[in-house]
Amino acid sequence: MALNIDEKEVNGVTVLELAGRVTLGEGSAELRTKLKDCLSKGKTRLVLDLAEVTYIDSAGLGTLVAGFTSAQNQGASLKLANLTKRFHETLNITKLVTVFDVFDTAAQAIKSFE
């Protein structure tokens, strides 16, 4: 399954709902393009809702890190929500859980911007 990204605005926060696989090639390139597009439009409060993501490989992980870095460099914040158990374990193993702000739900991530 390819990556599908739905964008919505909730209380001034841009929520990107991802569904499918974030992998080397089309999936990670699509996410990278979407994040750059949001940042270029001046959107500074971003939440990635990963509830429907079935798999993230190392390239996808790299895309998340690159997006986080780009956001920070432009004065924006990127937060993650609804991580699967497996992806949460991956973030723990790689110590990236200390880099990202991670929330159990998108609503909690949105509220954190208040």
Disulfide bonds with the S-S distance in Angstrom:
none
